[in-house]
Amino acid sequence: MNSHTHKYDDIINLPHHVSKRHPQMSLQNRAAQFSPFAALTGHEAAIQETARLTDSFIELSEDRKERLDEQLQMIVENLAQKPECEITYFQPDERKTGGSYTTICGRIKKIDRFEQKIMFTDGTALPINHLFAIRGELFRNMEY
């Protein structure tokens, strides 16, 4: 082999071969061949779910339960005014043990003792046994 000719000189300028039997692959499919392979599909989501923190339900003292009962009774006595309240309650997590404490604000339509729920005018319903705190104008004169 002399220095003026190279190994591929005879084919370097030939047109690119296109198969007559197999259709050409799209650029997107070709690129996908070289993308990283996710062998454990969903594994990352499972790790994130496990790492997500939840709170434990706080068991209320008898004094606290009594105060909440008094506040619920005051709400019942003033339902005609649809009192506005800010309620903090425990919301159990749907996928793991524990949950979170959430606060919502709204006007109360009804206290359903049979169903053990607080019903808001917007349709929201909270279980009474998950109550943590109730605040509002209605309670400003209560002493504790």
URBEL-V40514 format. One record per residue. RES is the residue in one letter. PSI is psi in degrees with one decimal (999 if undefined). Layout:
res: (RES:RES)
psi: (PSI:PSI)
This chain:
res: (M:N:S:H:T:H:K:Y:D:D:I:I:N:L:P:H:H:V:S:K:R:H:P:Q:M:S:L:Q:N:R:A:A:Q:F:S:P:F:A:A:L:T:G:H:E:A:A:I:Q:E:T:A:R:L:T:D:S:F:I:E:L:S:E:D:R:K:E:R:L:D:E:Q:L:Q:M:I:V:E:N:L:A:Q:K:P:E:C:E:I:T:Y:F:Q:P:D:E:R:K:T:G:G:S:Y:T:T:I:C:G:R:I:K:K:I:D:R:F:E:Q:K:I:M:F:T:D:G:T:A:L:P:I:N:H:L:F:A:I:R:G:E:L:F:R:N:M:E:Y)
psi: (123.3:173.4:-12.4:-17.2:146.7:165.9:-36.2:15.0:-33.6:-19.8:-6.3:-30.8:9.1:152.1:151.2:135.0:132.2:123.4:140.7:-19.5:-37.7:130.6:152.0:138.6:141.5:158.3:-37.2:-43.9:-35.9:-43.1:-36.0:-27.6:-27.7:2.0:157.8:144.9:124.9:89.4:-31.7:71.9:129.3:-9.6:-42.7:-42.7:-38.3:-38.9:-43.7:-39.9:-41.3:-35.9:-17.6:128.9:145.1:156.1:159.2:152.1:130.1:121.0:124.0:147.7:163.4:-38.4:-43.4:-43.4:-41.6:-42.8:-44.9:-40.1:-42.1:-41.3:-41.2:-40.1:-40.8:-37.9:-46.4:-44.0:-18.4:21.2:-29.5:-31.3:-2.4:67.5:141.2:129.4:153.5:116.8:128.4:130.1:162.9:125.8:108.2:145.0:140.5:-21.6:-13.5:169.9:141.4:-157.7:-149.8:153.9:126.5:145.5:130.3:156.1:137.5:178.3:134.0:130.0:-37.6:147.7:112.2:99.1:-31.7:-48.6:-10.5:49.1:150.4:124.3:127.4:160.0:-23.6:3.2:-10.1:139.6:129.6:137.2:130.8:-36.1:-3.1:4.4:143.5:-43.0:148.9:129.3:152.5:168.1:-36.5:-28.0:9.5:-25.0:2.1:137.2:133.3:999)
